[in-house]
Amino acid sequence: MQTHAQEVSAGERFEFGKNWARFLASLSEPQIESAVESLRHMLGAASLAGRSFLDVGCGSGLFSLAARRLGARVHSFDYDPHSVGCTQELRRRYFGGDDGWTVEEGSALDAAYLSSLGRFDIVYSWGVLHHTGAMWEALGNIAPLVTPGGLLFIAIYNDQGTPSRRWTALKRFYNRSSKPVRFGVAVAVFVKQYWRPMLKDFLKLRPFDCIRNYEGKRRGMTAWRDLVDWVGGYPFEVARPEQLFEFYRAQGFQLEKLVTCGGTMGCTELVLRKT
């Protein structure tokens, strides 16, 4: 099995953690509070005090931080060492010396590692498992980590059919290209995605409003960093909402909440309860 560094060197994996590290310097208190509120909303809980929270593929660590602020005992892990570093930095900034938040390097495909973690009241994995290279295996691996009666909160890219296949090819090309080519691809996609919204902003005399008030800020992303994450995000797999629902129903989960993305390139969000 290749290491993370070997996969990156071979052009088979995007360095998500480095993208997150560039953003940490601009992370603000309103963004953190937005993440806290989104957890409250999706989990239907004002507080997570007394509950355990597993962040599978913690990325920047923003939602681990949000869960800890809500009172949960948090265990964060990620396959990308730079993401682990980002999460450790947030822990240092906001919960230095806190024994209620553990951060480790680990993989959702490492069954031995996962079995060592025990079970959690909430298992959270937002926009992660479709980047493992073995999505269905990873989705299955995390199911036993949820306590009976506990919640599983996942987000997986929606299957758009042919457009998803095209994005997969572009992402593979991006990761196998030189840095100048990568930058050119990202700029081209940015222009394609944003020229209409930016034109509308100028016509409404609100220049760059779609960039300043980008929806992804609740997950800790600026419009540019999120776009780079999207264009470079490889490995890349997708699933239809009903596939995810049926997969977890067969493993003893009931659907609590579903947020779809209307056939776009976004993520399907599911909160499921283990019976």
Backbone bond lengths (Angstrom), bond angles and torsions (degrees), N, CA, C in turn:
res aa  C-N    CA-C-N  psi(-1)  N-CA   C-N-CA  omega(-1)  CA-C   N-CA-C  phi
1 M - - - 1.465 - - 1.534 110.10 -
2 Q 1.337 117.06 133.01 1.453 121.18 179.41 1.518 111.39 -73.28
3 T 1.337 115.25 151.71 1.456 119.85 174.10 1.530 109.08 -82.62
4 H 1.330 115.55 169.98 1.469 120.38 177.05 1.522 110.32 -56.98
5 A 1.319 117.75 -46.64 1.467 121.77 -178.57 1.528 111.33 -62.23
6 Q 1.324 117.87 -39.16 1.462 121.18 179.36 1.526 111.32 -67.29
7 E 1.330 117.02 -38.79 1.465 120.55 177.96 1.522 111.26 -64.98
8 V 1.332 116.16 -40.89 1.462 120.43 177.94 1.521 110.33 -64.08
9 S 1.331 116.27 -45.45 1.470 121.69 -179.31 1.521 111.85 -61.57
10 A 1.333 116.64 -34.22 1.460 121.48 -179.19 1.525 112.62 -83.00
11 G 1.329 117.30 -0.45 1.457 120.90 -178.95 1.515 113.32 75.16
12 E 1.327 116.62 22.21 1.456 121.68 -177.86 1.534 112.88 -102.61
13 R 1.342 117.25 -1.04 1.464 119.27 -178.14 1.518 110.44 -152.08
14 F 1.314 114.80 135.96 1.462 122.59 175.03 1.526 109.53 -82.02
15 E 1.322 116.33 143.51 1.465 120.30 179.52 1.534 109.81 -88.03
16 F 1.323 114.97 80.20 1.460 120.60 -178.97 1.530 111.35 -58.22
17 G 1.330 116.06 -40.72 1.459 120.41 -176.33 1.514 113.49 -61.07
18 K 1.342 117.25 -38.36 1.464 119.66 178.75 1.521 110.35 -66.37
19 N 1.329 116.49 -35.68 1.458 120.35 176.92 1.525 110.49 -64.00
20 W 1.339 116.51 -43.09 1.459 120.43 177.56 1.527 111.21 -64.97
21 A 1.323 117.37 -39.57 1.462 120.49 -177.61 1.522 111.37 -61.46
22 R 1.332 117.31 -36.12 1.462 120.70 179.06 1.527 111.47 -66.74
23 F 1.320 115.98 -25.33 1.459 119.45 -177.33 1.523 113.71 -87.86
24 L 1.323 117.78 -25.15 1.462 120.88 -173.15 1.526 113.42 -55.24
25 A 1.323 116.21 -32.66 1.467 119.58 -177.62 1.524 112.12 -62.01
26 S 1.341 116.90 -25.39 1.465 119.74 -177.15 1.534 112.67 -104.85
27 L 1.311 117.61 5.29 1.469 119.98 -179.91 1.523 110.09 -64.31
28 S 1.322 115.64 129.67 1.466 120.42 -173.95 1.521 111.50 -116.80
29 E 1.323 115.30 164.08 1.462 120.63 178.45 1.533 112.12 -61.13
30 P 1.336 120.69 -41.90 1.467 119.67 176.97 1.529 112.76 -58.87
31 Q 1.324 116.75 -36.59 1.465 119.48 178.23 1.527 111.09 -66.80
32 I 1.315 116.23 -39.38 1.466 119.97 177.73 1.518 109.93 -64.32
33 E 1.319 116.70 -44.05 1.461 120.21 179.63 1.530 111.83 -64.78
34 S 1.336 115.78 -33.40 1.461 119.93 176.45 1.526 110.54 -64.98
35 A 1.333 116.95 -40.03 1.467 121.02 177.15 1.523 110.51 -64.62
36 V 1.328 116.54 -41.33 1.463 120.94 177.70 1.528 110.22 -59.82
37 E 1.334 116.67 -45.99 1.459 120.62 -179.09 1.522 112.26 -65.14
38 S 1.327 116.95 -37.04 1.461 119.01 -179.71 1.525 110.94 -67.51
39 L 1.333 117.58 -35.78 1.463 120.32 174.96 1.521 110.74 -65.17
40 R 1.333 116.27 -45.63 1.467 119.95 177.49 1.525 111.04 -54.84
41 H 1.330 115.20 -45.24 1.458 120.74 -176.48 1.525 111.38 -65.85
42 M 1.329 117.54 -50.94 1.462 120.07 -174.99 1.525 112.33 -70.71
43 L 1.316 117.24 -34.35 1.462 120.11 -178.72 1.528 112.68 -88.86
44 G 1.320 116.50 -9.44 1.457 120.56 178.45 1.516 112.84 64.32
45 A 1.335 116.62 38.38 1.472 120.57 -176.57 1.524 109.68 -141.36
46 A 1.316 115.97 132.76 1.460 120.73 176.88 1.515 111.56 -76.37
47 S 1.331 116.53 -24.58 1.458 122.01 -178.68 1.524 109.14 -144.46
48 L 1.333 115.66 151.53 1.472 121.37 174.87 1.522 110.33 -114.94
49 A 1.312 116.75 18.62 1.465 121.51 -179.21 1.531 110.17 -57.35
50 G 1.323 115.38 133.48 1.450 121.39 178.99 1.516 114.58 81.44
51 R 1.333 117.17 3.23 1.468 120.65 -178.77 1.527 109.92 -113.11
52 S 1.324 115.95 152.10 1.465 121.43 178.66 1.525 109.51 -99.66
53 F 1.340 116.17 143.75 1.468 122.75 -172.00 1.520 108.69 -134.00
54 L 1.331 116.73 121.13 1.460 121.99 177.17 1.518 109.16 -106.97
55 D 1.333 116.55 121.65 1.460 122.46 178.99 1.522 107.86 -102.30
56 V 1.329 115.85 101.77 1.468 122.42 -177.13 1.520 109.03 -87.44
57 G 1.331 117.04 109.06 1.452 120.80 -174.92 1.508 109.55 78.22
58 C 1.321 116.25 67.00 1.468 121.93 -167.21 1.522 114.45 -72.66
59 G 1.340 118.91 -14.66 1.459 120.61 176.06 1.518 112.88 59.60
60 S 1.326 116.52 -119.49 1.462 121.12 179.41 1.515 112.20 -74.01
61 G 1.333 116.59 -19.86 1.462 120.58 -174.67 1.509 113.34 90.78
62 L 1.339 117.33 2.51 1.461 120.75 -175.52 1.531 112.51 -59.57
63 F 1.326 116.38 -44.12 1.463 117.76 -176.94 1.521 112.70 -81.44
64 S 1.304 116.93 -21.63 1.463 119.01 167.95 1.523 109.23 -64.51
65 L 1.330 115.66 -43.58 1.464 120.87 177.20 1.521 110.45 -61.28
66 A 1.334 116.90 -43.33 1.465 120.71 179.81 1.525 110.79 -61.56
67 A 1.339 116.81 -43.50 1.465 120.64 179.73 1.521 111.13 -64.53
68 R 1.338 116.52 -39.20 1.468 120.05 179.43 1.526 110.03 -66.44
69 R 1.321 116.73 -39.37 1.473 119.84 177.43 1.523 111.69 -63.50
70 L 1.317 115.48 -29.34 1.463 119.51 177.85 1.525 112.07 -82.04
71 G 1.322 116.58 -0.35 1.453 120.60 173.42 1.503 116.60 101.35
72 A 1.346 118.33 1.17 1.464 120.84 -179.28 1.529 111.50 -74.88
73 R 1.323 116.04 153.60 1.453 122.18 166.39 1.525 106.35 -84.57
74 V 1.329 116.99 121.53 1.460 121.69 -166.78 1.526 111.80 -113.27
75 H 1.330 114.90 135.81 1.462 121.94 170.14 1.523 106.90 -123.30
76 S 1.328 116.83 119.57 1.466 122.74 -177.38 1.525 109.41 -114.73
77 F 1.330 116.15 138.74 1.465 118.50 171.17 1.522 110.30 -147.90
78 D 1.323 115.06 156.74 1.456 121.73 179.01 1.518 109.34 -152.77
79 Y 1.312 115.86 150.44 1.467 122.54 178.08 1.523 111.38 -76.07
80 D 1.334 116.02 -28.80 1.469 122.51 -177.55 1.524 109.18 -85.64
81 P 1.352 118.18 117.60 1.466 119.43 -178.10 1.518 113.97 -61.61
82 H 1.339 117.68 -28.37 1.462 119.82 177.52 1.531 111.01 -71.00
83 S 1.323 117.03 -34.25 1.461 119.87 175.01 1.521 110.53 -66.44
84 V 1.327 116.45 -39.88 1.464 120.35 175.68 1.526 109.61 -59.40
85 G 1.337 116.18 -42.77 1.458 120.54 178.19 1.520 112.26 -62.44
86 C 1.349 117.28 -40.66 1.469 121.03 177.89 1.528 110.66 -61.10
87 T 1.321 115.91 -46.16 1.457 120.24 -178.69 1.520 111.25 -65.74
88 Q 1.315 116.38 -39.40 1.470 119.70 176.59 1.523 111.14 -62.65
89 E 1.338 116.04 -36.06 1.455 119.65 178.53 1.525 111.32 -66.65
90 L 1.329 117.60 -41.29 1.469 119.74 177.47 1.526 110.74 -65.52
91 R 1.316 116.63 -39.14 1.465 119.85 176.83 1.526 110.19 -61.46
92 R 1.344 116.19 -42.20 1.467 120.46 179.44 1.518 110.74 -63.20
93 R 1.348 117.03 -42.29 1.462 120.73 -176.97 1.528 112.69 -67.07
94 Y 1.333 116.11 -43.23 1.459 119.49 -168.58 1.526 114.89 -109.68
95 F 1.338 117.32 -23.49 1.462 120.28 -179.02 1.525 110.39 -139.53
96 G 1.322 116.92 48.01 1.452 121.53 -178.97 1.521 111.82 -58.16
97 G 1.340 116.18 130.36 1.453 120.66 178.84 1.512 114.78 75.53
98 D 1.325 116.87 7.08 1.467 121.15 -176.44 1.527 110.42 -79.49
99 D 1.326 117.55 125.91 1.461 119.94 179.52 1.529 112.30 -88.96
100 G 1.332 116.96 6.57 1.459 120.86 177.23 1.510 113.36 -94.89
101 W 1.328 116.73 6.63 1.470 120.99 -179.07 1.522 108.69 -140.67
102 T 1.323 116.88 113.98 1.461 123.68 179.23 1.519 109.82 -108.73
103 V 1.327 116.96 137.30 1.468 122.25 179.38 1.522 108.89 -126.10
104 E 1.320 116.74 127.60 1.466 121.25 -177.74 1.528 111.35 -139.87
105 E 1.335 115.52 164.77 1.455 122.21 169.70 1.522 107.91 -94.75
106 G 1.316 116.92 129.96 1.457 121.20 -178.90 1.516 110.49 -169.06
107 S 1.326 115.99 168.35 1.457 121.24 -176.02 1.520 111.32 -124.90
108 A 1.332 115.51 142.54 1.463 120.98 175.66 1.521 111.63 -71.75
109 L 1.324 116.73 -7.29 1.466 121.17 177.60 1.529 111.71 -101.46
110 D 1.318 117.02 0.52 1.461 122.19 -179.57 1.529 109.05 -96.87
111 A 1.323 116.28 94.55 1.467 120.65 -174.53 1.525 111.83 -62.29
112 A 1.338 116.91 -37.13 1.468 120.13 -179.57 1.522 110.67 -64.82
113 Y 1.328 116.52 -42.80 1.467 120.03 178.25 1.527 110.33 -63.04
114 L 1.321 116.77 -47.33 1.468 120.31 -177.55 1.526 111.62 -61.76
115 S 1.317 116.87 -39.19 1.463 119.45 -178.64 1.519 112.25 -67.15
116 S 1.336 116.70 -19.87 1.463 120.72 179.85 1.530 112.55 -80.76
117 L 1.328 117.01 -10.75 1.466 120.77 -173.13 1.523 113.65 -83.88
118 G 1.314 117.42 -24.31 1.461 120.19 -174.39 1.515 110.98 85.51
119 R 1.337 117.04 -156.06 1.455 121.77 -178.29 1.524 110.57 -118.48
120 F 1.338 114.02 157.45 1.463 120.38 -174.14 1.526 110.32 -133.72
121 D 1.322 114.96 150.33 1.464 120.43 177.12 1.524 111.42 -67.94
122 I 1.334 115.84 -34.28 1.467 121.30 178.79 1.521 108.59 -134.35
123 V 1.326 115.91 124.56 1.467 121.45 172.83 1.523 106.82 -111.88
124 Y 1.316 115.46 123.08 1.468 122.51 -171.92 1.529 109.12 -121.79
125 S 1.331 116.40 130.20 1.464 120.27 176.12 1.521 108.49 -150.63
126 W 1.316 115.85 95.75 1.469 121.19 -173.46 1.535 109.72 -101.41
127 G 1.331 116.14 113.85 1.459 120.50 174.06 1.512 113.84 64.24
128 V 1.321 117.49 38.41 1.465 121.44 -173.29 1.518 113.15 -121.63
129 L 1.323 116.92 -51.82 1.464 120.40 -166.77 1.525 112.91 -68.33
130 H 1.323 118.01 -20.94 1.472 120.20 174.60 1.532 111.72 -74.34
131 H 1.324 117.51 -3.82 1.466 121.67 176.96 1.533 112.74 -107.14
132 T 1.314 118.06 9.80 1.464 119.98 -177.76 1.521 112.98 -81.60
133 G 1.333 117.13 -23.12 1.459 120.78 -173.25 1.519 112.06 93.70
134 A 1.323 117.32 -7.66 1.465 122.87 177.76 1.534 107.22 -150.44
135 M 1.325 115.92 67.74 1.459 121.54 -168.98 1.524 113.14 -58.83
136 W 1.322 118.18 -48.84 1.460 120.03 -175.22 1.524 111.38 -67.06
137 E 1.305 116.43 -35.01 1.465 119.70 174.86 1.523 110.13 -62.81
138 A 1.325 116.58 -45.28 1.465 120.99 179.91 1.527 111.12 -64.42
139 L 1.334 117.05 -41.61 1.462 120.51 178.33 1.525 110.96 -60.26
140 G 1.329 115.90 -38.97 1.453 120.05 177.71 1.513 112.63 -71.64
141 N 1.320 116.29 -35.59 1.469 120.51 -177.27 1.519 113.35 -63.76
142 I 1.334 117.19 -32.27 1.467 118.48 -175.00 1.532 112.90 -86.70
143 A 1.336 116.96 -13.86 1.463 119.58 -177.85 1.527 113.34 -59.11
144 P 1.348 119.72 -43.03 1.470 119.73 -179.45 1.526 114.06 -69.27
145 L 1.334 117.67 -9.27 1.465 120.70 -177.54 1.530 112.29 -81.90
146 V 1.332 116.66 -8.44 1.464 121.05 -179.02 1.529 109.47 -91.26
147 T 1.310 116.62 130.20 1.464 120.46 176.99 1.530 109.94 -68.18
148 P 1.344 118.56 152.21 1.470 120.01 173.31 1.529 109.85 -56.04
149 G 1.319 115.63 129.18 1.455 120.90 -175.78 1.509 113.63 86.71
150 G 1.340 116.67 -6.49 1.454 121.14 -179.15 1.519 112.65 -83.39
151 L 1.335 115.78 176.01 1.454 122.13 -175.41 1.522 112.51 -113.94
152 L 1.318 114.87 143.39 1.454 123.49 172.40 1.523 107.34 -117.57
153 F 1.325 116.86 122.73 1.460 122.25 -178.44 1.523 107.28 -119.79
154 I 1.336 117.14 110.90 1.456 121.28 -178.64 1.525 110.43 -127.30
155 A 1.325 115.48 158.64 1.461 122.43 172.31 1.523 107.66 -137.81
156 I 1.326 115.87 126.17 1.462 122.28 -175.79 1.526 109.19 -131.71
157 Y 1.323 116.61 139.68 1.455 120.62 -179.65 1.526 111.75 -57.93
158 N 1.326 114.58 135.97 1.453 121.94 179.22 1.529 111.26 -72.04
159 D 1.317 115.87 139.48 1.462 121.87 177.58 1.526 109.27 -80.98
160 Q 1.336 116.01 113.53 1.465 121.74 179.65 1.523 112.43 -99.96
161 G 1.329 117.06 7.68 1.453 119.62 -178.26 1.522 111.62 75.84
162 T 1.321 117.21 -126.87 1.465 121.73 -176.58 1.526 113.52 -56.92
163 P 1.350 120.38 -43.39 1.464 118.91 177.41 1.531 112.96 -58.35
164 S 1.327 117.40 -35.52 1.465 120.00 178.28 1.523 110.95 -64.97
165 R 1.355 116.95 -37.88 1.454 119.91 177.76 1.540 110.74 -65.17
166 R 1.333 115.34 -38.27 1.467 119.16 179.42 1.532 110.98 -66.72
167 W 1.341 116.05 -42.16 1.462 119.20 178.17 1.525 111.02 -62.97
168 T 1.322 116.55 -37.37 1.469 119.79 178.25 1.524 110.41 -59.98
169 A 1.325 116.44 -44.08 1.466 120.90 179.65 1.523 111.01 -64.41
170 L 1.336 117.08 -41.75 1.466 120.07 179.59 1.521 111.02 -65.07
171 K 1.311 117.10 -42.50 1.464 120.90 179.62 1.534 110.72 -62.77
172 R 1.321 116.83 -41.60 1.461 120.26 177.73 1.532 110.11 -62.29
173 F 1.336 116.50 -44.09 1.464 120.90 178.15 1.526 110.85 -61.20
174 Y 1.317 117.11 -44.78 1.469 122.31 -179.73 1.529 110.68 -56.14
175 N 1.303 117.54 -48.64 1.461 121.05 -175.16 1.524 113.43 -72.16
176 R 1.308 116.98 -19.78 1.462 120.73 179.13 1.527 112.37 -97.50
177 S 1.343 116.74 5.67 1.463 121.58 -176.96 1.517 111.52 -102.25
178 S 1.349 115.54 168.99 1.452 121.96 176.97 1.528 109.91 -73.93
179 K 1.339 116.30 165.53 1.461 120.10 -178.92 1.529 112.87 -59.60
180 P 1.340 119.67 -43.35 1.473 118.64 178.58 1.530 112.37 -61.16
181 V 1.325 116.85 -40.03 1.463 119.87 179.18 1.527 110.01 -66.01
182 R 1.331 116.88 -41.51 1.465 120.26 178.08 1.525 111.18 -58.47
183 F 1.331 114.98 -44.75 1.473 118.85 -179.74 1.525 110.31 -62.63
184 G 1.327 116.77 -42.18 1.457 120.69 179.55 1.518 112.15 -63.12
185 V 1.316 116.81 -40.49 1.470 120.90 177.83 1.523 110.08 -63.58
186 A 1.335 116.41 -45.32 1.468 120.26 -178.72 1.525 110.91 -62.95
187 V 1.316 117.83 -42.53 1.473 121.42 178.78 1.528 110.39 -63.13
188 A 1.338 116.75 -43.32 1.466 120.56 -179.52 1.533 110.86 -61.42
189 V 1.332 116.60 -42.98 1.464 120.05 179.52 1.528 110.20 -68.21
190 F 1.335 116.70 -39.12 1.463 120.63 178.65 1.526 110.71 -59.51
191 V 1.327 116.64 -46.97 1.473 120.96 179.53 1.527 109.94 -61.54
192 K 1.324 116.68 -45.19 1.461 121.10 -179.52 1.534 111.39 -60.67
193 Q 1.329 116.05 -40.52 1.456 120.34 -176.42 1.532 113.29 -76.49
194 Y 1.344 116.06 -31.61 1.464 118.29 -167.19 1.525 115.72 -115.63
195 W 1.336 119.10 -4.46 1.464 116.35 -175.53 1.529 112.07 -65.10
196 R 1.339 117.39 -37.05 1.471 118.98 179.12 1.533 111.66 -68.85
197 P 1.360 118.95 -50.86 1.469 118.70 178.01 1.526 112.92 -58.55
198 M 1.362 116.98 -38.36 1.464 118.80 -179.94 1.522 111.73 -69.36
199 L 1.337 116.57 -36.09 1.465 119.92 176.88 1.525 109.85 -63.16
200 K 1.340 117.25 -43.20 1.466 120.90 177.90 1.525 110.96 -61.48
201 D 1.331 115.84 -39.92 1.466 119.50 178.41 1.523 111.46 -60.31
202 F 1.335 116.33 -43.48 1.468 119.75 -179.96 1.527 110.85 -66.20
203 L 1.328 116.82 -39.16 1.467 119.72 179.39 1.525 111.37 -66.70
204 K 1.318 116.65 -28.72 1.472 121.51 177.93 1.520 112.22 -89.94
205 L 1.355 116.33 6.29 1.468 123.76 -178.63 1.532 111.89 59.86
206 R 1.332 114.86 34.75 1.464 121.60 175.36 1.530 108.81 -129.12
207 P 1.342 116.92 65.66 1.459 120.17 -173.46 1.524 113.20 -56.78
208 F 1.352 114.63 132.99 1.471 124.03 176.01 1.531 113.41 62.12
209 D 1.335 116.92 23.00 1.463 119.32 179.17 1.530 111.23 -62.19
210 C 1.331 117.82 -35.97 1.465 120.91 -179.51 1.525 111.46 -66.95
211 I 1.329 117.23 -24.30 1.464 121.06 177.75 1.526 110.52 -84.49
212 R 1.334 116.53 -45.06 1.466 120.53 -178.66 1.522 112.08 -64.63
213 N 1.332 116.23 -36.88 1.464 120.47 -177.02 1.523 111.58 -108.98
214 Y 1.301 115.33 38.44 1.463 121.64 -178.33 1.524 111.35 -59.53
215 E 1.328 116.33 131.93 1.461 122.24 -175.69 1.525 112.73 -61.12
216 G 1.316 117.26 -31.79 1.456 120.75 -177.43 1.516 114.83 -68.43
217 K 1.339 117.59 -5.53 1.459 119.86 178.50 1.517 112.26 -61.27
218 R 1.341 118.05 -24.78 1.462 119.10 178.71 1.525 111.38 -66.44
219 R 1.351 117.02 -20.38 1.462 120.29 176.02 1.530 111.43 -100.33
220 G 1.327 116.24 7.30 1.448 119.49 177.60 1.510 114.58 88.96
221 M 1.315 118.41 20.94 1.454 121.95 -176.10 1.528 111.37 -117.06
222 T 1.348 116.57 138.98 1.454 120.56 164.46 1.525 107.29 -83.53
223 A 1.320 116.38 167.67 1.467 120.01 179.71 1.532 111.12 -59.39
224 W 1.332 117.74 -42.93 1.468 120.87 -178.45 1.519 111.96 -68.44
225 R 1.330 117.73 -47.68 1.460 120.66 -178.69 1.528 110.93 -63.92
226 D 1.329 116.12 -36.14 1.456 119.30 178.16 1.521 110.48 -68.15
227 L 1.320 117.16 -38.93 1.455 120.04 179.36 1.526 110.88 -65.74
228 V 1.333 117.76 -42.42 1.461 120.47 177.47 1.532 110.20 -61.84
229 D 1.329 115.84 -41.51 1.456 121.09 176.79 1.527 110.63 -59.95
230 W 1.336 116.33 -40.92 1.461 120.79 180.00 1.526 111.84 -69.19
231 V 1.332 117.34 -50.37 1.462 121.00 -176.85 1.529 110.99 -64.14
232 G 1.328 116.17 -40.08 1.463 119.74 -177.32 1.508 114.69 -86.58
233 G 1.340 117.19 -11.89 1.459 121.21 -169.77 1.513 115.27 -63.66
234 Y 1.313 115.94 89.96 1.465 122.68 -178.32 1.516 108.92 -139.66
235 P 1.345 120.05 139.54 1.456 130.32 3.87 1.528 112.69 -58.98
236 F 1.323 115.03 159.55 1.464 121.18 -172.82 1.520 109.80 -145.83
237 E 1.335 116.11 120.82 1.460 121.62 175.43 1.527 108.61 -132.93
238 V 1.308 115.85 163.34 1.464 121.09 -175.63 1.532 109.72 -138.43
239 A 1.338 115.69 165.43 1.464 120.67 177.48 1.519 108.94 -155.02
240 R 1.303 115.96 151.64 1.465 121.21 173.77 1.531 108.90 -82.61
241 P 1.324 118.12 150.35 1.475 120.53 -179.54 1.522 113.05 -53.33
242 E 1.343 116.39 -41.98 1.466 118.73 -177.40 1.526 112.39 -67.90
243 Q 1.333 117.07 -28.60 1.462 119.95 176.12 1.524 110.55 -65.69
244 L 1.314 116.16 -43.71 1.467 120.56 179.70 1.527 110.57 -65.33
245 F 1.324 115.74 -43.11 1.461 120.15 -179.80 1.526 110.86 -61.35
246 E 1.319 117.68 -47.87 1.460 121.34 -179.22 1.523 111.54 -65.75
247 F 1.314 116.83 -37.92 1.458 121.40 179.90 1.518 110.93 -59.77
248 Y 1.318 116.46 -46.49 1.462 119.61 -177.50 1.532 112.93 -81.87
249 R 1.307 117.91 -26.21 1.460 119.25 175.04 1.527 110.32 -62.90
250 A 1.332 115.93 -36.92 1.462 120.37 178.81 1.526 112.16 -67.39
251 Q 1.344 116.07 -17.20 1.464 120.24 -179.98 1.524 112.18 -104.51
252 G 1.330 115.80 14.86 1.453 119.63 173.24 1.510 115.50 88.54
253 F 1.326 117.66 28.02 1.464 121.63 178.20 1.529 110.15 -110.64
254 Q 1.317 115.70 146.69 1.455 122.53 174.19 1.526 109.30 -114.64
255 L 1.324 116.74 139.73 1.455 121.74 -178.58 1.525 110.82 -73.61
256 E 1.334 115.83 126.40 1.465 121.83 177.24 1.525 111.29 -102.16
257 K 1.330 116.06 -39.32 1.466 119.61 -176.86 1.518 108.86 -152.71
258 L 1.325 115.61 141.10 1.463 121.61 -179.38 1.521 109.14 -136.26
259 V 1.332 116.32 129.03 1.462 122.27 174.71 1.521 107.05 -125.33
260 T 1.315 117.41 114.79 1.458 121.31 179.07 1.525 109.69 -98.47
261 C 1.323 115.32 171.81 1.469 119.09 -175.93 1.527 111.47 -116.85
262 G 1.313 117.35 21.12 1.461 121.35 171.46 1.511 114.99 60.80
263 G 1.333 117.60 36.23 1.455 120.77 177.75 1.509 114.67 77.06
264 T 1.326 117.51 11.49 1.463 120.59 179.31 1.531 110.38 -91.55
265 M 1.337 116.04 -173.56 1.454 120.14 -177.12 1.529 112.62 -84.51
266 G 1.322 117.79 10.31 1.449 120.88 -179.17 1.516 112.86 -80.51
267 C 1.335 115.44 -165.90 1.454 122.48 -176.07 1.517 112.53 -104.11
268 T 1.319 114.71 145.46 1.458 121.94 167.32 1.524 107.27 -86.04
269 E 1.336 116.41 126.96 1.466 120.96 178.68 1.532 109.28 -105.98
270 L 1.326 115.79 131.04 1.460 121.21 178.25 1.528 110.00 -130.37
271 V 1.330 114.96 134.67 1.460 121.16 167.99 1.526 105.53 -113.12
272 L 1.346 116.02 122.17 1.452 121.36 -176.88 1.521 109.45 -125.01
273 R 1.344 115.22 146.67 1.458 120.03 178.61 1.525 109.75 -109.43
274 K 1.327 115.33 133.92 1.468 119.65 179.39 1.526 109.56 -83.66
275 T 1.317 116.09 126.03 1.454 120.82 -177.09 1.526 111.04 -86.02
